[in-house]
Amino acid sequence: MPIQKTLQKIIVEIKEGTHPSDLAELVDELNDQQRKELFELLSDEEAALIIQEMEDFDQVSLIRLLTRHRASSILKEMAVDDATDLLGELSEEEVKELLSLIEEEAEEIKGLLRYREDTAGGIMTTEFIALPEDIPVEEAITRLREMAPDAEIIYYVYVINAQTKLTGVISLRDLIAAEDGTLLEEIMLRNVISVPADMDQEEVARLVSRYDLLAVPVVDEEQRLLGIITVDDIIDVIEEEATEDIYRLTGTGEVESVDILEASVFGIVRKRLPWLIISLLGGLLSGSVIGSFETILQSIVILAVFIPVIMDMGGNVGTQSSTLFVRGLATGEIEEKDTWRYFMREVKIGVAMGVINGFFIAIAAALWQGIPVLGVVVGIAMFTTISLAALIGTLIPIIFNHFGIDPAITSGPFVTTIKDVTGLLIYFYIATLFMRYLI
Amino acid sequence: MPIQKTLQKIIVEIKEGTHPSDLAELVDELNDQQRKELFELLSDEEAALIIQEMEDFDQVSLIRLLTRHRASSILKEMAVDDATDLLGELSEEEVKELLSLIEEEAEEIKGLLRYREDTAGGIMTTEFIALPEDIPVEEAITRLREMAPDAEIIYYVYVINAQTKLTGVISLRDLIAAEDGTLLEEIMLRNVISVPADMDQEEVARLVSRYDLLAVPVVDEEQRLLGIITVDDIIDVIEEEATEDIYRLTGTGEVESVDILEASVFGIVRKRLPWLIISLLGGLLSGSVIGSFETILQSIVILAVFIPVIMDMGGNVGTQSSTLFVRGLATGEIEEKDTWRYFMREVKIGVAMGVINGFFIAIAAALWQGIPVLGVVVGIAMFTTISLAALIGTLIPIIFNHFGIDPAITSGPFVTTIKDVTGLLIYFYIATLFMRYLI
């Protein structure tokens, strides 16, 4: 569709009440000049709704297209948590300037900006509803009717005591179902699940998913309510963390933080290169193992034929082992306390797979090359490599996890190298032992 | 903790109102005999709440421990969608017998059992609230108060016309905020986002995540309301699909459907073996490439030293390329229409990374072995392998996706083999061209 047409289409669709998320997608097709044009036509509220649905980097570039004044009035209309996220991407100076124009919400935003992006504090919003313990249900409902438009979610009403400490929670449906005259403290649930502001967002997501919550309150050390995190933000966290794990597990590194379609070729290359360089050095290291057995390879050149299969199988088993462990940890299926039990089982599995594959490759190698001893050498090497790969593939993420390093990165080039080096060393060492029967 | 103590602890915790999800975790530590003992002590309702939070396979084995009569009364207390999921895991005979004892909910469950497990119909529940268009707000609230305990979620009230077709939706907060006397049709949102019963669950999840919904209605061809899917089930779908992608991308295959901690060693080996066998055959194929260049390898044995680095780099770049593409597709960041633009960009990235790494390895090889021509050979081979790996790593998932096959499996052993074979062929072919300068 020609771009000018898209611009007109967006204007028509806004009038028809199209969902902001769909509008944001159309905006994605416009160039900077037209985005500027479009946003000059929109009300602050319309603009805020659309911007909230755009990707981080698009939000930033759009805000920079507008005058400071206009940008600040749009920010004022945005949900506090979204406005904070956007400001978090700007320079310190820009933030200062914009906040000075915002007035009212500036203090809240400043408060939120203090938290790290990937913690409970960083993803919470301050738009929640808290009511005192000692008011009756009908008064609560009246107050809700007045406040509702402002609060991001009113499906849970939080209850606080005279010291403004969080003491309970009532779901909107329990509130509606309750008899008039009942006090909130009589019907509220007292075992509120809450999280501290510095809890990792992944852990928050696990809690919300586990207890099927629609929102979770964030509290300080004195149990005072700081904000809430809603389930839609939790879904984003779950997707973000899965993407991060996938990239790390496949050795794709830190590409996630750029727009995969818009980023420059150079920008992407720079993100992907570090893992490749490590892989390159690892490959050279594995090669040097082969180099150190040059003499035996010279006399029995057929040994080279089995280098790929030894490397591939070690790599595959190692990746399977670390993937299962890392994902099991992430989904909560494996807990810290199960670690060693899991490890012992994985070693058994490795040995079993080593026996099966070792036997298979021994037969194949012996028949293919017509040298029975070669079958023995390759078979033993395969058995040892696979068993060790399962062991290393589980042990290294366990160790990383123990020291608080994301175990997902262990499946990358580091472990590949360790497995290749070990596998090749074992292979050529066994070949050396059997050398006189092979020549 | 000794098991007998755990049993007592659970009984105490139930009285204290511990969350069923935490109770389910404690039950996990009991053996069959004790589970039976415990569940005989519980009321049907308590049992239902705990079972709902247990893993599929644990639910099944527990239900089989109980008498048919007891099992059916617990099923009656469970949420309809959860009861259906559980029955879906049992044999046809068991289902028939249990349903005959359930009466009331049996028809609903039978209806739900018809849908495939991974579709909208398979994850929906029939416990929703639908009200007619022409009643006033206060009547709606009165009805809600009566019905609420039964409906899984009343945060959205669905509105149907005289032909029982879905015509609108009202959030509970809008309902509460509305003036008495207003008719539902006056305040309802008419653009309801709904899904057909056969929509893939992954697509449903994408919709819910995109529009930040708390629930989405499922309708038939005539727009009649069949059920709703709530956001907590969507979170499960997102985690399940991410796990599936992770396993496929890392060549871990279909392990997900077993309990990673409880399954037998043999069971796990059987699940992991198919990918390993493919990998084994792939490795032998790559080896046969080396075998076919045996003569040149015999005279220039040093060539073997660079086999690992060529294989590793090709593998790494190919995995990066397919991972980025597959994950981009899954999260919706890459759409079908962007495919070719993405492909062309990826090829450019491949060439750029090929130049950089080819240059680097050429210098390294030349200096390390003191043979400048060897540097040229390894450098050219590295450049070609990386460029091709990026191309193949993107092209194959594109083709798979085009034909409706999950592109995540392409990063597994299949593509590894294609890349290894191509990389090694190129390497040895170039070496042959330069042979007389190398000896």
HADDOCK unambig.tbl for C-alpha pairs under 7 A between the chains (distance, minus, plus):
assign (segid A and resid 21 and name CA) (segid B and resid 210 and name CA) 6.91 0.50 0.50
assign (segid A and resid 21 and name CA) (segid B and resid 211 and name CA) 6.69 0.50 0.50
assign (segid A and resid 145 and name CA) (segid B and resid 176 and name CA) 6.23 0.50 0.50
assign (segid A and resid 145 and name CA) (segid B and resid 177 and name CA) 4.66 0.50 0.50
assign (segid A and resid 148 and name CA) (segid B and resid 173 and name CA) 6.88 0.50 0.50
assign (segid A and resid 154 and name CA) (segid B and resid 173 and name CA) 6.76 0.50 0.50
assign (segid A and resid 155 and name CA) (segid B and resid 155 and name CA) 6.93 0.50 0.50
assign (segid A and resid 173 and name CA) (segid B and resid 148 and name CA) 6.86 0.50 0.50
assign (segid A and resid 173 and name CA) (segid B and resid 154 and name CA) 6.79 0.50 0.50
assign (segid A and resid 176 and name CA) (segid B and resid 145 and name CA) 6.23 0.50 0.50
assign (segid A and resid 177 and name CA) (segid B and resid 145 and name CA) 4.68 0.50 0.50
assign (segid A and resid 209 and name CA) (segid B and resid 232 and name CA) 6.79 0.50 0.50
assign (segid A and resid 209 and name CA) (segid B and resid 235 and name CA) 6.60 0.50 0.50
assign (segid A and resid 210 and name CA) (segid B and resid 21 and name CA) 6.94 0.50 0.50
assign (segid A and resid 211 and name CA) (segid B and resid 21 and name CA) 6.71 0.50 0.50
assign (segid A and resid 212 and name CA) (segid B and resid 232 and name CA) 5.33 0.50 0.50
assign (segid A and resid 232 and name CA) (segid B and resid 209 and name CA) 6.78 0.50 0.50
assign (segid A and resid 232 and name CA) (segid B and resid 212 and name CA) 5.32 0.50 0.50
assign (segid A and resid 235 and name CA) (segid B and resid 209 and name CA) 6.59 0.50 0.50
assign (segid A and resid 235 and name CA) (segid B and resid 235 and name CA) 6.68 0.50 0.50
assign (segid A and resid 242 and name CA) (segid B and resid 242 and name CA) 6.23 0.50 0.50
assign (segid A and resid 243 and name CA) (segid B and resid 327 and name CA) 6.97 0.50 0.50
assign (segid A and resid 246 and name CA) (segid B and resid 246 and name CA) 5.91 0.50 0.50
assign (segid A and resid 250 and name CA) (segid B and resid 250 and name CA) 6.52 0.50 0.50
assign (segid A and resid 250 and name CA) (segid B and resid 319 and name CA) 6.52 0.50 0.50
assign (segid A and resid 250 and name CA) (segid B and resid 320 and name CA) 6.84 0.50 0.50
assign (segid A and resid 251 and name CA) (segid B and resid 320 and name CA) 6.88 0.50 0.50
assign (segid A and resid 252 and name CA) (segid B and resid 320 and name CA) 4.98 0.50 0.50
assign (segid A and resid 261 and name CA) (segid B and resid 342 and name CA) 6.56 0.50 0.50
assign (segid A and resid 265 and name CA) (segid B and resid 345 and name CA) 6.98 0.50 0.50
assign (segid A and resid 265 and name CA) (segid B and resid 349 and name CA) 5.66 0.50 0.50
assign (segid A and resid 269 and name CA) (segid B and resid 349 and name CA) 6.24 0.50 0.50
assign (segid A and resid 269 and name CA) (segid B and resid 353 and name CA) 6.50 0.50 0.50
assign (segid A and resid 276 and name CA) (segid B and resid 313 and name CA) 6.87 0.50 0.50
assign (segid A and resid 279 and name CA) (segid B and resid 312 and name CA) 6.69 0.50 0.50
assign (segid A and resid 279 and name CA) (segid B and resid 313 and name CA) 6.50 0.50 0.50
assign (segid A and resid 280 and name CA) (segid B and resid 309 and name CA) 6.03 0.50 0.50
assign (segid A and resid 280 and name CA) (segid B and resid 313 and name CA) 6.43 0.50 0.50
assign (segid A and resid 283 and name CA) (segid B and resid 308 and name CA) 5.24 0.50 0.50
assign (segid A and resid 283 and name CA) (segid B and resid 309 and name CA) 3.81 0.50 0.50
assign (segid A and resid 283 and name CA) (segid B and resid 312 and name CA) 6.12 0.50 0.50
assign (segid A and resid 284 and name CA) (segid B and resid 306 and name CA) 6.99 0.50 0.50
assign (segid A and resid 284 and name CA) (segid B and resid 309 and name CA) 5.67 0.50 0.50
assign (segid A and resid 286 and name CA) (segid B and resid 308 and name CA) 6.25 0.50 0.50
assign (segid A and resid 287 and name CA) (segid B and resid 305 and name CA) 4.36 0.50 0.50
assign (segid A and resid 287 and name CA) (segid B and resid 306 and name CA) 5.64 0.50 0.50
assign (segid A and resid 287 and name CA) (segid B and resid 307 and name CA) 6.98 0.50 0.50
assign (segid A and resid 287 and name CA) (segid B and resid 308 and name CA) 5.77 0.50 0.50
assign (segid A and resid 287 and name CA) (segid B and resid 309 and name CA) 6.85 0.50 0.50
assign (segid A and resid 288 and name CA) (segid B and resid 305 and name CA) 6.31 0.50 0.50
assign (segid A and resid 290 and name CA) (segid B and resid 304 and name CA) 7.00 0.50 0.50
assign (segid A and resid 290 and name CA) (segid B and resid 305 and name CA) 5.50 0.50 0.50
assign (segid A and resid 291 and name CA) (segid B and resid 302 and name CA) 6.95 0.50 0.50
assign (segid A and resid 291 and name CA) (segid B and resid 305 and name CA) 5.48 0.50 0.50
assign (segid A and resid 298 and name CA) (segid B and resid 298 and name CA) 6.46 0.50 0.50
assign (segid A and resid 298 and name CA) (segid B and resid 301 and name CA) 6.06 0.50 0.50
assign (segid A and resid 301 and name CA) (segid B and resid 298 and name CA) 6.06 0.50 0.50
assign (segid A and resid 302 and name CA) (segid B and resid 291 and name CA) 6.96 0.50 0.50
assign (segid A and resid 304 and name CA) (segid B and resid 304 and name CA) 6.90 0.50 0.50
assign (segid A and resid 305 and name CA) (segid B and resid 287 and name CA) 4.36 0.50 0.50
assign (segid A and resid 305 and name CA) (segid B and resid 288 and name CA) 6.34 0.50 0.50
assign (segid A and resid 305 and name CA) (segid B and resid 290 and name CA) 5.50 0.50 0.50
assign (segid A and resid 305 and name CA) (segid B and resid 291 and name CA) 5.48 0.50 0.50
assign (segid A and resid 306 and name CA) (segid B and resid 287 and name CA) 5.67 0.50 0.50
assign (segid A and resid 307 and name CA) (segid B and resid 287 and name CA) 6.97 0.50 0.50
assign (segid A and resid 308 and name CA) (segid B and resid 283 and name CA) 5.27 0.50 0.50
assign (segid A and resid 308 and name CA) (segid B and resid 286 and name CA) 6.25 0.50 0.50
assign (segid A and resid 308 and name CA) (segid B and resid 287 and name CA) 5.74 0.50 0.50
assign (segid A and resid 309 and name CA) (segid B and resid 280 and name CA) 6.07 0.50 0.50
assign (segid A and resid 309 and name CA) (segid B and resid 283 and name CA) 3.84 0.50 0.50
assign (segid A and resid 309 and name CA) (segid B and resid 284 and name CA) 5.68 0.50 0.50
assign (segid A and resid 309 and name CA) (segid B and resid 287 and name CA) 6.85 0.50 0.50
assign (segid A and resid 312 and name CA) (segid B and resid 279 and name CA) 6.71 0.50 0.50
assign (segid A and resid 312 and name CA) (segid B and resid 283 and name CA) 6.11 0.50 0.50
assign (segid A and resid 313 and name CA) (segid B and resid 276 and name CA) 6.90 0.50 0.50
assign (segid A and resid 313 and name CA) (segid B and resid 279 and name CA) 6.50 0.50 0.50
assign (segid A and resid 313 and name CA) (segid B and resid 280 and name CA) 6.42 0.50 0.50
assign (segid A and resid 319 and name CA) (segid B and resid 250 and name CA) 6.55 0.50 0.50
assign (segid A and resid 320 and name CA) (segid B and resid 250 and name CA) 6.86 0.50 0.50
assign (segid A and resid 320 and name CA) (segid B and resid 251 and name CA) 6.90 0.50 0.50
assign (segid A and resid 320 and name CA) (segid B and resid 252 and name CA) 5.00 0.50 0.50
assign (segid A and resid 327 and name CA) (segid B and resid 243 and name CA) 7.00 0.50 0.50
assign (segid A and resid 342 and name CA) (segid B and resid 261 and name CA) 6.55 0.50 0.50
assign (segid A and resid 345 and name CA) (segid B and resid 265 and name CA) 6.97 0.50 0.50
assign (segid A and resid 349 and name CA) (segid B and resid 265 and name CA) 5.68 0.50 0.50
assign (segid A and resid 349 and name CA) (segid B and resid 269 and name CA) 6.27 0.50 0.50
assign (segid A and resid 353 and name CA) (segid B and resid 269 and name CA) 6.51 0.50 0.50
